[in-house]
Amino acid sequence: MTFIFSFLKKYRVAAISAFCMMLVELAVELTQPLLISKIIDDGISKHQLHVVWLWGGVLLVSAALAFAAGISSSFFASHASQGFGYDLRDKLYEKVEKFSYPVFSRFASSSLITRLTGDVTQIQDMVFMSLRFATRVPLVLLGSMIMAMIVNVKLGLMLTVLVPLLLIFVFWMIKRTSGWFRKVQRRLDNLNGVVQENLVGMRLIRVFVRRDHENARFERQSKELMNETVSALRLAETTMPFALFIMNAGILAVLWFGRIDIASGGATVGAVVAVANYALRIIHALSALSWIMTSYSRAAASGQRVSEVLSTEDLQANRGTGNESEGSAGMVVTGQVEFSKVGFRYPDSDVKVLEDITFEVQPGQRVAILGSTGSGKSSLVQLILRLQEPTEGSVNIDGRDIRMMDSARLLESIGYVPQEVILFSGTVRDNIAWGREDATLEEIQEAARQAQIHETIEALPHGYDTMLGQRGVNLSGGQKQRISIARALVRKPSILILDDSTSALDTRTEGALLRELDTLSCTTFLITQKIRGAASADLILLLDDGRLIGCGKHEGILADSPLYRRIVESQQGEGDKHVQGIR
């Protein structure tokens, strides 16, 4: 977990201040038993009231000083740990956002959520404990043994022998618990995954009457988490009772032999009380040490998981940044797209998703992409978006390989509407403007008109300022699709990609939308299952098992492709029947 120190550099002043205040607090506390022994031996035993008042006043002032130092140490430690947690969480989120799609897919969403929240909090708490307690506890142990030896060598020697043996036992037990806590974090990932799936699919669960099944699945994961946590905590918590038993036995030995030494004149009552007091401080330190080391075990497991994300190399994410000349960086994307013998397979897979795809699209043309489920339609447009990289051939935009273009500038010129509509918390206006932050209300309304949703929005209770429910739950499927389309259009893109984004639209609305798209100057890629949406396209791409088996206009493909003819015939007179599964 060496990465922690790099994040703490920014807060080194607060960290050093917390450590210094802790040393002041510790120094005062270690002198207090010695002051108590003087009050007993020089004041109470000799009936010297002025000595009692003198050293009692010193004890009171020292307690106030220790209190002030402790409060200051906690303040500085909190500032450093909270700032550290903020920076770490921010860096981790930034790293995840920059992941290319293949690398992002390595981590489950539920696992990333746990790492960004629970794991970062565990490490943040560990930093606080390190500054406030972890460095204090060993100093208390060492200081108490030294002070006990100063007060009385014979009695102090008992603690000096006993404490190291207990420390060896504590560290051995904590090492065993680290593995258990790593298992706990993995179980938490699994539980979060089930929760996330069920919350997203709640409607489907109710429609299919699968509540009992999903409840049982949640209960099973929750029980496994409980069992792992109980096992880890049971092992960790057995440490302290054993240590307390040994230390209490040590205190009894100090009192027993102290009584003998007092009777023989080898020790004073104050010295025995002081040594017993130091023994009690050692007990409290060991108790805190057990708690701290348990937290360290959990933080170590969390640190490995956070470090795994931060250290993940993503060569694809770094491609196409800063490779263009200053002249080309300022050029406007016109929307000419060319695929040249493109092949693609997913990482760690030998199955070709796309094979030998070659076609060219001129700026402003509309391209319809058809094919059965699994034919590679979405994978093809993902290559344009650079969500994936071709494993063979090249994808060129305006005559340049997109792998050599600046990714941010390229994506700024593309409007994308995914197959699964994603709306965010906020107003309708916020969701459309999400496509372009500086869009004016007039531009937002114009995009909504083009997407055939303006009148519907105006009819909402608060128009464009209407708050949307979670994931747009208070809108129909078609309304959500059109808002998503408006969000892409407000960018005024050079390339527009619609991934089966009109499936929930009725015939009249879809027709009006397609006519509106004809008036735009952008190059449009339309993944569709409907012949009527494809027939008027400038270019039709017909995919089958990842291969391009048809490329041209409607009439040409209809004459040359038996598959395309079957698709057309299947939809004639049958409304909007989808292509999916029709072969």
C-alpha positions in Angstrom: 0.0 0.0 0.0 2.8 2.4 -0.8 0.4 4.5 -2.9 -1.0 5.8 0.4 2.2 7.9 1.0 1.9 9.6 -2.4 -1.7 10.8 -1.4 -0.6 11.8 2.1 2.2 14.1 0.9 -0.3 16.9 0.3 -1.3 16.7 4.0 2.1 16.2 5.5 1.8 19.4 7.6 -1.4 18.2 9.2 0.0 14.6 9.6 3.2 15.9 11.3 1.1 18.2 13.6 -1.1 15.3 14.6 2.0 13.2 15.4 3.6 16.0 17.5 0.4 16.7 19.5 0.2 12.9 20.1 3.7 12.9 21.5 2.9 15.8 23.9 -0.2 13.9 25.0 1.8 10.7 25.5 4.6 12.4 27.4 2.2 13.9 29.8 0.2 10.7 30.4 3.4 8.7 31.0 4.4 11.1 33.8 1.1 11.0 35.6 1.6 7.6 37.4 4.9 9.0 38.6 3.2 12.1 40.0 0.6 9.9 41.7 3.4 7.9 43.4 4.9 11.2 44.7 1.5 12.3 46.1 1.2 8.9 47.9 4.8 8.6 49.1 5.7 12.2 49.8 2.3 13.6 50.7 -0.2 11.1 52.0 2.2 8.7 53.7 4.0 11.6 55.4 0.9 13.6 56.1 2.3 16.5 54.1 -0.8 18.3 52.8 1.1 21.0 51.0 2.9 18.3 49.0 -0.4 16.8 48.0 -1.7 20.1 46.9 1.5 20.9 44.9 1.7 17.6 43.0 -2.1 17.4 42.7 -2.1 20.8 41.0 0.7 19.7 38.7 -1.3 16.5 37.9 -4.4 18.6 37.2 -2.5 21.0 34.8 -0.9 18.0 33.0 -4.3 16.4 32.5 -5.6 19.6 30.9 -2.5 19.8 28.7 -3.0 16.1 27.7 -6.7 16.8 26.9 -5.8 19.9 24.7 -3.1 18.0 22.9 -5.4 15.0 22.3 -8.1 17.2 20.8 -5.6 19.0 18.6 -4.1 15.6 17.4 -7.6 14.3 16.5 -8.3 17.5 14.6 -5.2 17.3 12.5 -5.5 13.6 12.0 -9.1 14.0 10.8 -8.1 16.7 8.4 -5.4 14.6 6.9 -7.4 11.4 6.7 -10.6 13.0 5.3 -8.5 14.9 2.7 -6.7 11.7 1.8 -10.0 9.8 1.4 -11.4 12.5 -0.9 -8.3 12.6 -3.1 -8.1 8.8 -3.3 -11.7 8.4 -4.1 -11.5 11.1 -6.7 -8.4 9.6 -8.3 -9.9 6.1 -8.3 -13.1 7.4 -10.0 -11.1 9.3 -12.6 -9.1 6.1 -13.3 -12.3 4.1 -13.8 -13.8 6.7 -16.1 -10.7 6.6 -18.3 -10.8 2.8 -18.7 -11.3 1.5 -22.2 -14.3 -0.7 -22.5 -12.4 -4.0 -22.5 -10.6 -3.1 -19.3 -13.7 -1.7 -17.7 -15.4 -5.0 -18.3 -12.8 -6.9 -16.2 -14.4 -5.4 -13.1 -18.0 -6.0 -12.0 -20.0 -2.8 -11.4 -20.8 -3.9 -7.9 -17.1 -4.5 -7.2 -16.2 -1.0 -8.4 -18.9 0.5 -6.3 -17.6 -1.3 -3.2 -14.0 -0.2 -4.0 -15.1 3.4 -4.4 -17.1 3.5 -1.2 -16.4 0.8 1.4 -12.8 0.1 0.5 -11.8 3.7 0.4 -13.5 4.3 3.7 -11.6 1.4 5.3 -8.3 2.9 4.1 -9.3 6.4 5.2 -10.1 5.1 8.7 -6.7 3.3 8.8 -4.9 6.6 8.0 -6.7 8.3 10.9 -5.9 5.5 13.3 -2.3 5.5 12.1 -1.9 9.2 12.8 -3.9 9.2 16.0 -3.5 5.8 17.7 -1.3 3.4 15.8 1.9 5.3 16.4 0.7 6.1 20.0 0.0 2.5 21.1 3.6 1.1 20.6 5.0 4.2 22.3 2.6 3.7 25.2 3.8 0.0 25.5 7.5 0.9 25.3 7.1 4.0 27.5 5.1 2.2 30.2 7.7 -0.5 30.4 10.6 2.0 30.6 8.8 4.1 33.3 7.9 1.0 35.3 11.6 0.0 35.3 12.5 3.5 36.4 10.0 3.4 39.3 11.0 -0.2 40.4 13.3 -2.4 38.5 12.1 -5.7 39.9 8.4 -5.0 39.4 9.0 -3.3 36.0 10.9 -6.3 34.8 7.8 -8.5 35.0 6.1 -6.2 32.5 9.2 -6.1 30.3 9.2 -9.9 30.0 5.4 -10.3 29.6 4.6 -7.7 27.0 6.8 -8.9 24.1 5.4 -12.4 24.4 1.9 -11.0 24.2 2.8 -8.9 21.2 4.1 -11.9 19.3 0.8 -13.7 19.9 -1.3 -10.6 18.9 0.6 -10.2 15.6 0.3 -13.9 14.8 -3.4 -13.8 15.3 -3.9 -10.6 13.2 -1.9 -12.2 10.3 -4.3 -15.1 10.3 -7.4 -12.8 10.1 -6.1 -10.8 7.1 -7.1 -13.7 4.7 -10.6 -13.9 6.3 -11.2 -10.2 5.7 -10.2 -10.5 2.0 -12.9 -13.1 1.7 -15.4 -10.8 3.5 -14.8 -8.1 0.9 -15.3 -10.6 -2.0 -18.6 -11.7 -0.4 -19.6 -8.0 -0.1 -19.0 -7.6 -3.9 -21.3 -10.6 -4.6 -24.0 -9.2 -2.3 -23.8 -5.8 -3.9 -24.1 -7.4 -7.4 -27.3 -9.2 -6.4 -28.8 -6.0 -5.0 -27.8 -4.0 -8.1 -29.4 -6.6 -10.4 -32.6 -6.8 -8.4 -33.1 -3.1 -8.1 -32.6 -2.6 -11.9 -34.8 -5.5 -12.8 -37.5 -5.0 -10.2 -40.3 -4.8 -12.7 -39.2 -8.0 -14.5 -39.0 -9.8 -11.1 -42.6 -8.9 -10.3 -43.9 -9.7 -13.8 -42.3 -13.1 -13.8 -43.3 -13.7 -10.1 -39.7 -14.4 -9.1 -39.7 -12.6 -5.8 -39.2 -15.8 -3.8 -36.3 -16.9 -6.0 -34.5 -13.5 -5.8 -35.2 -13.3 -2.1 -33.6 -16.7 -1.6 -30.6 -15.6 -3.8 -30.2 -12.4 -1.7 -30.6 -14.4 1.5 -28.0 -16.9 0.4 -25.4 -14.2 -0.5 -26.2 -12.3 2.7 -25.8 -15.4 4.8 -22.4 -16.2 3.2 -21.3 -12.6 4.0 -22.5 -13.0 7.6 -20.7 -16.3 8.0 -17.4 -15.0 6.6 -17.6 -11.9 8.8 -18.5 -13.8 11.9 -15.6 -16.2 11.3 -13.2 -13.3 10.8 -14.4 -11.4 13.8 -14.5 -14.5 16.0 -10.8 -15.2 15.2 -9.9 -11.5 15.8 -11.9 -11.1 19.0 -10.3 -14.1 20.7 -7.1 -12.2 20.8 -8.1 -9.6 23.3 -9.6 -11.8 26.0 -6.5 -14.0 26.1 -4.2 -10.9 26.3 -6.4 -9.4 29.1 -6.2 -12.6 31.0 -2.4 -12.7 30.9 -2.1 -9.0 31.7 -4.5 -9.2 34.6 -2.4 -12.1 35.9 0.6 -9.9 35.5 -1.1 -7.1 37.6 -1.9 -9.6 40.3 1.8 -10.7 40.3 2.9 -7.1 40.6 0.5 -6.5 43.6 1.6 -9.8 45.2 5.3 -9.3 45.0 4.8 -5.5 45.6 3.2 -6.3 48.9 6.2 -8.5 49.8 8.7 -5.7 48.8 6.7 -3.1 50.8 6.9 -5.3 53.9 10.6 -5.8 53.4 11.3 -2.2 52.6 12.3 -2.8 49.0 9.4 -0.8 47.5 7.0 2.0 48.5 3.3 2.0 48.2 3.5 4.7 45.6 5.9 2.7 43.5 3.7 -0.3 43.5 0.6 1.8 42.6 2.6 3.5 39.8 3.8 0.1 38.3 0.2 -1.2 38.5 -1.0 2.0 36.8 1.5 1.4 34.0 0.3 -2.2 33.7 -3.2 -0.9 33.3 -2.0 1.5 30.5 -0.4 -1.5 28.8 -3.7 -3.4 29.0 -5.5 -0.5 27.4 -2.8 -0.2 24.7 -3.0 -3.9 23.9 -6.8 -3.6 23.7 -6.4 -0.7 21.3 -3.7 -2.6 19.4 -6.0 -5.6 18.8 -8.7 -3.2 17.5 -6.2 -1.3 15.3 -4.6 -4.5 13.9 -8.0 -5.9 13.1 -8.8 -2.6 11.2 -5.4 -2.8 9.6 -6.2 -6.3 8.3 -9.5 -5.1 6.7 -7.7 -2.0 5.4 -4.9 -4.1 3.9 -7.5 -6.2 2.0 -9.2 -3.0 0.8 -5.9 -1.5 -0.1 -5.1 -4.4 -2.4 -8.4 -4.0 -4.2 -8.0 -0.2 -4.6 -4.4 -0.7 -5.7 -5.5 -3.3 -8.3 -7.6 -0.7 -10.0 -5.1 2.1 -9.8 -2.3 -0.1 -11.1 -4.3 -1.5 -14.0 -2.6 -0.6 -17.2 -4.8 0.4 -20.1 -2.7 0.9 -23.2 -5.8 1.4 -25.4 -7.0 4.3 -23.3 -3.7 6.1 -23.9 -3.8 5.7 -27.6 -4.8 8.6 -29.9 -3.9 11.3 -27.5 -1.6 14.0 -28.6 -0.5 12.2 -31.8 -1.9 14.7 -34.2 -0.2 17.8 -35.4 -1.5 21.2 -34.4 -3.0 21.8 -37.8 -5.0 18.5 -37.8 -6.1 19.0 -34.2 -8.1 22.1 -35.2 -9.8 20.4 -38.2 -13.5 19.8 -38.2 -14.7 16.2 -38.7 -16.8 16.1 -41.8 -18.2 12.5 -41.3 -16.6 10.5 -44.0 -16.2 6.9 -42.6 -14.3 4.0 -44.2 -13.9 0.4 -42.9 -10.9 -1.4 -44.6 -10.8 -5.2 -44.1 -11.8 -4.8 -40.5 -11.9 -7.8 -38.2 -12.7 -7.8 -34.5 -12.7 -10.3 -31.6 -13.1 -9.6 -28.0 -10.1 -9.9 -25.7 -9.3 -13.5 -24.5 -11.6 -14.9 -27.2 -10.9 -16.7 -30.4 -14.4 -16.1 -31.9 -14.4 -13.5 -34.6 -17.3 -11.1 -34.0 -16.5 -9.2 -37.3 -14.6 -10.4 -40.2 -13.3 -8.6 -43.4 -15.7 -5.7 -43.2 -15.1 -3.1 -46.0 -17.3 -0.2 -47.0 -17.2 3.6 -47.3 -19.7 6.2 -46.3 -19.6 9.8 -47.6 -20.4 12.8 -45.3 -24.1 13.4 -44.8 -25.2 9.9 -45.9 -27.5 7.7 -43.9 -26.4 4.1 -43.3 -28.8 1.4 -42.2 -27.3 -1.7 -40.5 -29.4 -4.9 -40.5 -28.8 -8.4 -39.3 -30.0 -11.0 -36.9 -29.2 -11.0 -33.2 -25.5 -11.6 -32.7 -24.5 -10.7 -36.2 -22.2 -7.9 -35.0 -24.2 -4.7 -35.6 -23.5 -3.1 -32.2 -19.9 -4.2 -32.3 -19.4 -2.5 -35.7 -20.5 0.9 -34.3 -18.5 0.4 -31.1 -15.4 0.5 -33.3 -16.4 4.0 -34.6 -16.9 5.1 -31.0 -13.6 3.5 -30.0 -15.3 1.6 -27.3 -13.4 -1.3 -28.9 -10.4 -1.5 -31.2 -10.3 -3.5 -34.4 -8.0 -6.5 -34.2 -7.5 -6.4 -38.0 -7.7 -3.7 -40.6 -8.5 -0.1 -39.9 -11.4 2.3 -39.3 -10.8 5.7 -40.9 -12.7 9.0 -40.5 -12.0 11.7 -43.0 -9.2 9.6 -44.3 -7.4 9.2 -41.0 -7.1 6.1 -38.8 -9.1 6.8 -35.7 -6.4 5.2 -33.6 -4.2 8.1 -34.5 -6.8 10.8 -33.8 -7.4 12.6 -30.6 -10.1 10.5 -28.8 -11.7 13.5 -27.1 -12.0 15.6 -30.2 -13.3 12.6 -32.2 -16.0 11.8 -29.6 -17.1 15.4 -29.4 -18.1 15.2 -33.1 -20.2 12.0 -32.5 -23.8 11.8 -31.2 -24.6 8.3 -29.8 -27.9 6.9 -28.7 -27.4 3.4 -27.1 -29.9 0.5 -27.4 -30.5 0.7 -23.6 -31.8 4.2 -22.8 -30.0 5.8 -19.9 -31.5 8.9 -18.3 -30.0 10.6 -15.3 -31.4 12.2 -12.2 -32.6 15.8 -12.8 -35.0 17.6 -15.1 -35.8 16.9 -18.8 -33.7 20.0 -19.7 -30.7 18.6 -17.7 -30.9 15.3 -19.5 -30.9 16.8 -23.0 -28.3 19.4 -22.1 -26.2 16.5 -20.7 -25.2 16.0 -24.4 -23.7 19.5 -24.5 -23.2 21.4 -21.3 -23.2 24.9 -22.9 -26.4 24.3 -24.9 -29.0 27.1 -24.6 -32.7 26.6 -24.0 -33.4 27.4 -27.6 -30.9 24.7 -28.8 -32.4 22.2 -26.4 -35.9 22.9 -27.7 -34.7 22.6 -31.3 -33.1 19.2 -30.6 -36.3 18.1 -28.9 -38.3 19.2 -32.0 -36.0 17.2 -34.2 -36.4 14.2 -32.0 -40.2 14.6 -32.1 -40.5 15.1 -28.3 -40.9 18.8 -27.9 -44.7 18.9 -27.7 -44.7 16.0 -25.3 -42.3 17.8 -23.0 -44.3 21.0 -23.2 -47.4 19.0 -22.0 -45.5 17.9 -18.8 -46.5 19.6 -15.5 -43.3 21.8 -15.6 -42.3 21.5 -19.2 -38.5 21.2 -19.6 -38.1 21.7 -15.8 -40.1 18.5 -15.0 -38.1 16.3 -12.7 -37.6 12.7 -14.0 -38.0 9.7 -11.7 -35.2 7.2 -11.3 -34.0 6.1 -14.8 -37.0 8.1 -16.3 -39.6 5.8 -14.7 -42.4 8.4 -15.2 -41.9 8.3 -19.0 -42.9 5.7 -21.6 -40.3 3.8 -23.5 -40.8 5.9 -26.6 -40.5 9.1 -24.7 -37.3 8.0 -23.1 -35.9 7.0 -26.5 -36.7 10.4 -28.0 -35.2 12.3 -25.1 -32.1 10.2 -25.6 -32.1 11.1 -29.3 -32.5 14.8 -28.5 -29.5 14.5 -26.2 -27.4 13.3 -29.1 -28.8 15.8 -31.5 -28.1 18.8 -29.3 -24.4 18.1 -29.8 -24.8 19.0 -33.5 -22.7 16.0 -34.4 -20.9 15.2 -37.6 -21.6 11.5 -37.1 -24.9 10.3 -35.5 -25.2 6.6 -34.3 -28.6 5.2 -33.4 -28.3 1.7 -32.0 -31.8 0.3 -32.5 -33.1 3.5 -30.9 -36.5 3.7 -32.6 -37.8 0.3 -31.5 -40.4 1.8 -29.1 -41.7 4.5 -31.6 -44.9 4.1 -33.5 -44.9 4.2 -37.3 -45.9 7.9 -37.6 -43.4 9.2 -35.1 -40.6 7.1 -36.5 -41.4 8.3 -40.0 -41.3 12.0 -38.8 -38.0 11.4 -37.1 -36.4 9.8 -40.2 -37.6 12.7 -42.3 -36.1 15.1 -39.8 -32.8 13.2 -39.9 -32.8 13.6 -43.7 -32.5 17.4 -43.2 -29.4 17.1 -41.0 -26.0 17.4 -42.4 -24.5 14.6 -40.3 -23.5 11.1 -41.3 -26.1 8.8 -39.7 -25.7 5.1 -38.7 -29.0 3.5 -38.0 -29.1 0.0 -36.5 -32.6 -1.1 -37.1 -34.8 -4.2 -37.4 -37.4 -2.4 -39.6 -37.2 -2.5 -43.4 -39.2 0.8 -43.7 -36.4 2.6 -41.7 -33.7 1.0 -43.9 -35.3 1.2 -47.4 -34.7 5.0 -47.8 -31.1 4.8 -46.6 -28.2 5.8 -48.8 -26.4 2.6 -47.9 -27.6 -0.6 -46.3 -25.2 -3.0 -44.6 -26.5 -6.5 -44.1 -24.5 -8.5 -41.6 -24.7 -12.3 -40.9 -22.4 -14.0 -38.4 -20.0 -11.1 -38.4 -19.6 -10.9 -42.2 -20.9 -8.3 -44.6 -23.1 -10.2 -47.0 -24.9 -7.2 -48.5 -23.8 -3.6 -49.1 -25.7 -1.2 -51.3 -29.1 0.4 -51.7 -32.4 -1.2 -51.0 -33.2 -2.2 -54.6 -29.7 -3.7 -55.2 -29.6 -5.8 -52.1 -33.2 -6.9 -52.6 -32.2 -8.3 -56.0 -29.0 -9.9 -54.8 -29.6 -11.2 -51.3 -32.0 -14.0 -50.5 -31.7 -13.2 -46.8 -32.7 -9.6 -47.4 -35.7 -10.7 -49.5 -36.9 -13.0 -46.7 -36.7 -10.1 -44.2 -38.7 -7.9 -46.5 -41.3 -10.5 -47.1 -41.6 -11.3 -43.4 -42.4 -7.6 -42.7 -44.8 -7.0 -45.5 -48.3 -6.7 -44.1 -47.2 -7.5 -40.6 -46.6 -4.0 -39.2 -43.3 -3.6 -37.4 -42.2 -7.1 -36.9 -38.5 -7.2 -36.0 -35.8 -9.0 -38.0 -34.4 -10.7 -34.9 -34.4 -14.4 -35.3 -35.7 -14.4 -38.9 -33.4 -16.3 -41.1 
